[in-house]
Amino acid sequence: MPMPSKGERKPLTVRIPLELIKTLEEQQSSAGVTSLGQYLADLIAIVNDREDLALELNRRQDQGVLPLTA
């Protein structure tokens, strides 16, 4: 079954320090986001005041994704 479109996006290769990977994966998992790439894309959108572009961190709590907290 095909996945629904996430809209226009540009694929990027990002080299993240290995020391951060475990922490980011734990944050992604606890937030209930489907992939690390989606988690990072949502974080970038939120940091840039574009919460409307955050697809999974932007959900209401009753939809199974925890809100992003400081």
A tleap script that builds the chain and sets N, CA, C and O, in Angstrom:
source leaprc.protein.ff14SB
mol = sequence {
  NMET PRO MET PRO SER LYS GLY GLU ARG LYS
  PRO LEU THR VAL ARG ILE PRO LEU GLU LEU
  ILE LYS THR LEU GLU GLU GLN GLN SER SER
  ALA GLY VAL THR SER LEU GLY GLN TYR LEU
  ALA ASP LEU ILE ALA ILE VAL ASN ASP ARG
  GLU ASP LEU ALA LEU GLU LEU ASN ARG ARG
  GLN ASP GLN GLY VAL LEU PRO LEU THR CALA
}
set mol.1.N position { 0.846 -1.184 0.000 }
set mol.1.CA position { 0.000 0.000 0.000 }
set mol.1.C position { 0.888 1.242 0.000 }
set mol.1.O position { 1.773 1.359 0.848 }
set mol.2.N position { 0.673 2.166 -0.926 }
set mol.2.CA position { 1.530 3.357 -0.994 }
set mol.2.C position { 1.308 4.284 0.194 }
set mol.2.O position { 0.208 4.371 0.741 }
set mol.3.N position { 2.378 4.974 0.578 }
set mol.3.CA position { 2.287 5.933 1.678 }
set mol.3.C position { 1.741 7.255 1.146 }
set mol.3.O position { 2.022 7.631 0.007 }
set mol.4.N position { 0.961 7.963 1.968 }
set mol.4.CA position { 0.462 9.269 1.531 }
set mol.4.C position { 1.609 10.268 1.389 }
set mol.4.O position { 2.621 10.171 2.083 }
set mol.5.N position { 1.440 11.209 0.501 }
set mol.5.CA position { 2.465 12.223 0.265 }
set mol.5.C position { 2.643 13.110 1.495 }
set mol.5.O position { 1.672 13.455 2.168 }
set mol.6.N position { 3.870 13.469 1.777 }
set mol.6.CA position { 4.175 14.413 2.855 }
set mol.6.C position { 4.376 15.817 2.298 }
set mol.6.O position { 4.833 16.710 3.011 }
set mol.7.N position { 4.035 16.014 1.028 }
set mol.7.CA position { 4.191 17.321 0.409 }
set mol.7.C position { 5.547 17.449 -0.250 }
set mol.7.O position { 6.362 16.526 -0.228 }
set mol.8.N position { 5.770 18.612 -0.837 }
set mol.8.CA position { 7.047 18.856 -1.509 }
set mol.8.C position { 8.165 18.945 -0.488 }
set mol.8.O position { 8.069 19.678 0.496 }
set mol.9.N position { 9.212 18.199 -0.730 }
set mol.9.CA position { 10.369 18.188 0.165 }
set mol.9.C position { 11.630 18.019 -0.658 }
set mol.9.O position { 11.592 17.524 -1.784 }
set mol.10.N position { 12.745 18.436 -0.084 }
set mol.10.CA position { 14.040 18.249 -0.726 }
set mol.10.C position { 14.852 17.295 0.133 }
set mol.10.O position { 15.074 17.573 1.311 }
set mol.11.N position { 15.303 16.174 -0.428 }
set mol.11.CA position { 16.129 15.248 0.354 }
set mol.11.C position { 17.517 15.854 0.606 }
set mol.11.O position { 18.132 16.436 -0.287 }
set mol.12.N position { 17.979 15.702 1.823 }
set mol.12.CA position { 19.303 16.195 2.210 }
set mol.12.C position { 20.072 15.089 2.913 }
set mol.12.O position { 19.484 14.226 3.564 }
set mol.13.N position { 21.370 15.121 2.778 }
set mol.13.CA position { 22.226 14.229 3.553 }
set mol.13.C position { 22.807 15.044 4.696 }
set mol.13.O position { 23.452 16.070 4.479 }
set mol.14.N position { 22.573 14.579 5.904 }
set mol.14.CA position { 23.047 15.287 7.094 }
set mol.14.C position { 23.955 14.352 7.876 }
set mol.14.O position { 23.613 13.192 8.106 }
set mol.15.N position { 25.090 14.852 8.274 }
set mol.15.CA position { 26.028 14.053 9.063 }
set mol.15.C position { 25.933 14.518 10.522 }
set mol.15.O position { 26.421 15.587 10.890 }
set mol.16.N position { 25.299 13.692 11.318 }
set mol.16.CA position { 25.070 14.018 12.725 }
set mol.16.C position { 26.144 13.330 13.556 }
set mol.16.O position { 26.440 12.157 13.329 }
set mol.17.N position { 26.737 14.044 14.524 }
set mol.17.CA position { 27.751 13.416 15.372 }
set mol.17.C position { 27.201 12.142 16.025 }
set mol.17.O position { 26.079 12.125 16.531 }
set mol.18.N position { 28.004 11.087 16.005 }
set mol.18.CA position { 27.579 9.807 16.562 }
set mol.18.C position { 27.143 9.918 18.023 }
set mol.18.O position { 26.284 9.165 18.480 }
set mol.19.N position { 27.738 10.856 18.744 }
set mol.19.CA position { 27.410 11.029 20.156 }
set mol.19.C position { 25.945 11.450 20.365 }
set mol.19.O position { 25.403 11.276 21.456 }
set mol.20.N position { 25.305 12.003 19.325 }
set mol.20.CA position { 23.926 12.474 19.441 }
set mol.20.C position { 22.889 11.452 18.998 }
set mol.20.O position { 21.712 11.582 19.335 }
set mol.21.N position { 23.304 10.449 18.255 }
set mol.21.CA position { 22.347 9.525 17.638 }
set mol.21.C position { 21.475 8.822 18.674 }
set mol.21.O position { 20.253 8.798 18.526 }
set mol.22.N position { 22.062 8.259 19.700 }
set mol.22.CA position { 21.275 7.527 20.706 }
set mol.22.C position { 20.246 8.448 21.364 }
set mol.22.O position { 19.088 8.064 21.530 }
set mol.23.N position { 20.657 9.643 21.732 }
set mol.23.CA position { 19.742 10.608 22.360 }
set mol.23.C position { 18.607 10.972 21.418 }
set mol.23.O position { 17.446 11.005 21.824 }
set mol.24.N position { 18.940 11.246 20.161 }
set mol.24.CA position { 17.907 11.600 19.183 }
set mol.24.C position { 16.942 10.442 18.947 }
set mol.24.O position { 15.734 10.652 18.837 }
set mol.25.N position { 17.466 9.229 18.867 }
set mol.25.CA position { 16.601 8.059 18.678 }
set mol.25.C position { 15.674 7.856 19.872 }
set mol.25.O position { 14.511 7.489 19.704 }
set mol.26.N position { 16.187 8.095 21.079 }
set mol.26.CA position { 15.350 7.970 22.274 }
set mol.26.C position { 14.251 9.033 22.280 }
set mol.26.O position { 13.106 8.743 22.626 }
set mol.27.N position { 14.602 10.271 21.895 }
set mol.27.CA position { 13.615 11.346 21.824 }
set mol.27.C position { 12.557 11.038 20.765 }
set mol.27.O position { 11.364 11.245 20.986 }
set mol.28.N position { 13.003 10.546 19.628 }
set mol.28.CA position { 12.083 10.187 18.546 }
set mol.28.C position { 11.116 9.106 19.012 }
set mol.28.O position { 9.911 9.201 18.777 }
set mol.29.N position { 11.639 8.089 19.667 }
set mol.29.CA position { 10.812 6.984 20.133 }
set mol.29.C position { 9.810 7.441 21.194 }
set mol.29.O position { 8.636 7.076 21.138 }
set mol.30.N position { 10.271 8.235 22.155 }
set mol.30.CA position { 9.364 8.687 23.220 }
set mol.30.C position { 8.305 9.650 22.687 }
set mol.30.O position { 7.230 9.773 23.274 }
set mol.31.N position { 8.598 10.326 21.589 }
set mol.31.CA position { 7.619 11.228 20.977 }
set mol.31.C position { 6.646 10.474 20.079 }
set mol.31.O position { 5.630 11.027 19.657 }
set mol.32.N position { 6.954 9.212 19.787 }
set mol.32.CA position { 6.080 8.415 18.947 }
set mol.32.C position { 6.170 8.743 17.468 }
set mol.32.O position { 5.240 8.461 16.712 }
set mol.33.N position { 7.273 9.331 17.051 }
set mol.33.CA position { 7.464 9.695 15.644 }
set mol.33.C position { 7.977 8.465 14.894 }
set mol.33.O position { 8.781 7.700 15.427 }
set mol.34.N position { 7.513 8.278 13.664 }
set mol.34.CA position { 7.776 7.053 12.925 }
set mol.34.C position { 9.231 6.839 12.505 }
set mol.34.O position { 9.670 5.695 12.379 }
set mol.35.N position { 9.987 7.920 12.288 }
set mol.35.CA position { 11.379 7.754 11.853 }
set mol.35.C position { 12.224 8.910 12.378 }
set mol.35.O position { 11.714 9.978 12.715 }
set mol.36.N position { 13.520 8.667 12.436 }
set mol.36.CA position { 14.433 9.717 12.880 }
set mol.36.C position { 14.431 10.881 11.899 }
set mol.36.O position { 14.496 12.041 12.308 }
set mol.37.N position { 14.355 10.577 10.610 }
set mol.37.CA position { 14.305 11.638 9.601 }
set mol.37.C position { 13.090 12.540 9.782 }
set mol.37.O position { 13.198 13.761 9.679 }
set mol.38.N position { 11.926 11.933 10.054 }
set mol.38.CA position { 10.713 12.723 10.272 }
set mol.38.C position { 10.827 13.543 11.543 }
set mol.38.O position { 10.390 14.693 11.587 }
set mol.39.N position { 11.412 12.954 12.578 }
set mol.39.CA position { 11.607 13.668 13.840 }
set mol.39.C position { 12.479 14.905 13.620 }
set mol.39.O position { 12.149 15.991 14.096 }
set mol.40.N position { 13.586 14.742 12.901 }
set mol.40.CA position { 14.480 15.870 12.635 }
set mol.40.C position { 13.806 16.920 11.757 }
set mol.40.O position { 13.966 18.117 11.993 }
set mol.41.N position { 13.053 16.482 10.745 }
set mol.41.CA position { 12.337 17.432 9.887 }
set mol.41.C position { 11.334 18.235 10.708 }
set mol.41.O position { 11.208 19.445 10.517 }
set mol.42.N position { 10.617 17.572 11.623 }
set mol.42.CA position { 9.648 18.267 12.476 }
set mol.42.C position { 10.345 19.245 13.418 }
set mol.42.O position { 9.867 20.363 13.610 }
set mol.43.N position { 11.462 18.839 14.004 }
set mol.43.CA position { 12.215 19.743 14.884 }
set mol.43.C position { 12.669 20.994 14.132 }
set mol.43.O position { 12.560 22.109 14.644 }
set mol.44.N position { 13.172 20.803 12.930 }
set mol.44.CA position { 13.631 21.941 12.124 }
set mol.44.C position { 12.466 22.876 11.820 }
set mol.44.O position { 12.613 24.096 11.893 }
set mol.45.N position { 11.319 22.314 11.483 }
set mol.45.CA position { 10.138 23.146 11.212 }
set mol.45.C position { 9.739 23.945 12.451 }
set mol.45.O position { 9.459 25.140 12.352 }
set mol.46.N position { 9.712 23.303 13.606 }
set mol.46.CA position { 9.300 23.972 14.848 }
set mol.46.C position { 10.285 25.068 15.243 }
set mol.46.O position { 9.876 26.163 15.631 }
set mol.47.N position { 11.581 24.777 15.145 }
set mol.47.CA position { 12.610 25.768 15.495 }
set mol.47.C position { 12.505 26.998 14.598 }
set mol.47.O position { 12.864 28.103 15.005 }
set mol.48.N position { 12.016 26.802 13.385 }
set mol.48.CA position { 11.888 27.907 12.440 }
set mol.48.C position { 10.480 28.507 12.418 }
set mol.48.O position { 10.058 29.108 11.430 }
set mol.49.N position { 9.764 28.328 13.534 }
set mol.49.CA position { 8.414 28.894 13.695 }
set mol.49.C position { 7.463 28.489 12.579 }
set mol.49.O position { 6.637 29.289 12.138 }
set mol.50.N position { 7.581 27.245 12.123 }
set mol.50.CA position { 6.684 26.705 11.098 }
set mol.50.C position { 6.067 25.406 11.596 }
set mol.50.O position { 6.187 24.357 10.964 }
set mol.51.N position { 5.394 25.502 12.762 }
set mol.51.CA position { 4.754 24.331 13.350 }
set mol.51.C position { 3.773 23.677 12.380 }
set mol.51.O position { 3.499 22.481 12.472 }
set mol.52.N position { 3.251 24.469 11.455 }
set mol.52.CA position { 2.311 23.940 10.465 }
set mol.52.C position { 2.953 22.885 9.562 }
set mol.52.O position { 2.247 22.076 8.959 }
set mol.53.N position { 4.285 22.888 9.465 }
set mol.53.CA position { 4.984 21.923 8.634 }
set mol.53.C position { 5.426 20.677 9.401 }
set mol.53.O position { 5.888 19.710 8.795 }
set mol.54.N position { 5.290 20.692 10.716 }
set mol.54.CA position { 5.652 19.532 11.538 }
set mol.54.C position { 4.523 18.513 11.448 }
set mol.54.O position { 3.422 18.758 11.939 }
set mol.55.N position { 4.792 17.381 10.827 }
set mol.55.CA position { 3.740 16.410 10.549 }
set mol.55.C position { 3.396 15.508 11.724 }
set mol.55.O position { 2.240 15.111 11.873 }
set mol.56.N position { 4.372 15.176 12.561 }
set mol.56.CA position { 4.086 14.242 13.646 }
set mol.56.C position { 4.232 14.863 15.034 }
set mol.56.O position { 3.468 14.517 15.935 }
set mol.57.N position { 5.172 15.751 15.228 }
set mol.57.CA position { 5.292 16.408 16.528 }
set mol.57.C position { 4.183 17.428 16.732 }
set mol.57.O position { 4.015 17.953 17.833 }
set mol.58.N position { 3.440 17.707 15.700 }
set mol.58.CA position { 2.392 18.721 15.724 }
set mol.58.C position { 1.022 18.139 16.077 }
set mol.58.O position { 0.045 18.883 16.157 }
set mol.59.N position { 0.933 16.821 16.289 }
set mol.59.CA position { -0.346 16.184 16.580 }
set mol.59.C position { -0.800 16.461 18.004 }
set mol.59.O position { 0.001 16.776 18.885 }
set mol.60.N position { -2.104 16.334 18.205 }
set mol.60.CA position { -2.645 16.453 19.556 }
set mol.60.C position { -2.244 15.224 20.355 }
set mol.60.O position { -1.957 14.174 19.781 }
set mol.61.N position { -2.223 15.350 21.685 }
set mol.61.CA position { -1.807 14.251 22.551 }
set mol.61.C position { -2.670 13.009 22.372 }
set mol.61.O position { -2.151 11.895 22.443 }
set mol.62.N position { -3.961 13.163 22.144 }
set mol.62.CA position { -4.820 11.989 22.024 }
set mol.62.C position { -4.596 11.230 20.730 }
set mol.62.O position { -5.215 10.191 20.502 }
set mol.63.N position { -3.708 11.746 19.871 }
set mol.63.CA position { -3.365 11.053 18.645 }
set mol.63.C position { -2.092 10.224 18.802 }
set mol.63.O position { -1.624 9.617 17.840 }
set mol.64.N position { -1.532 10.197 20.008 }
set mol.64.CA position { -0.421 9.314 20.269 }
set mol.64.C position { 0.969 9.909 20.153 }
set mol.64.O position { 1.947 9.174 20.288 }
set mol.65.N position { 1.103 11.196 19.912 }
set mol.65.CA position { 2.426 11.824 19.842 }
set mol.65.C position { 2.536 12.824 20.971 }
set mol.65.O position { 1.676 13.689 21.133 }
set mol.66.N position { 3.589 12.705 21.746 }
set mol.66.CA position { 3.788 13.615 22.870 }
set mol.66.C position { 4.205 14.994 22.375 }
set mol.66.O position { 4.885 15.095 21.354 }
set mol.67.N position { 3.813 16.062 23.075 }
set mol.67.CA position { 4.230 17.397 22.659 }
set mol.67.C position { 5.721 17.607 22.883 }
set mol.67.O position { 6.313 17.006 23.780 }
set mol.68.N position { 6.311 18.446 22.080 }
set mol.68.CA position { 7.715 18.774 22.220 }
set mol.68.C position { 7.873 19.717 23.407 }
set mol.68.O position { 7.221 20.760 23.455 }
set mol.69.N position { 8.735 19.366 24.370 }
set mol.69.CA position { 8.946 20.222 25.533 }
set mol.69.C position { 10.410 20.577 25.650 }
set mol.69.O position { 11.276 19.878 25.126 }
set mol.70.N position { 10.678 21.665 26.339 }
set mol.70.CA position { 12.058 22.130 26.490 }
set mol.70.C position { 12.809 21.308 27.504 }
set mol.70.O position { 13.986 21.563 27.756 }
savepdb mol mol.pdb
quit
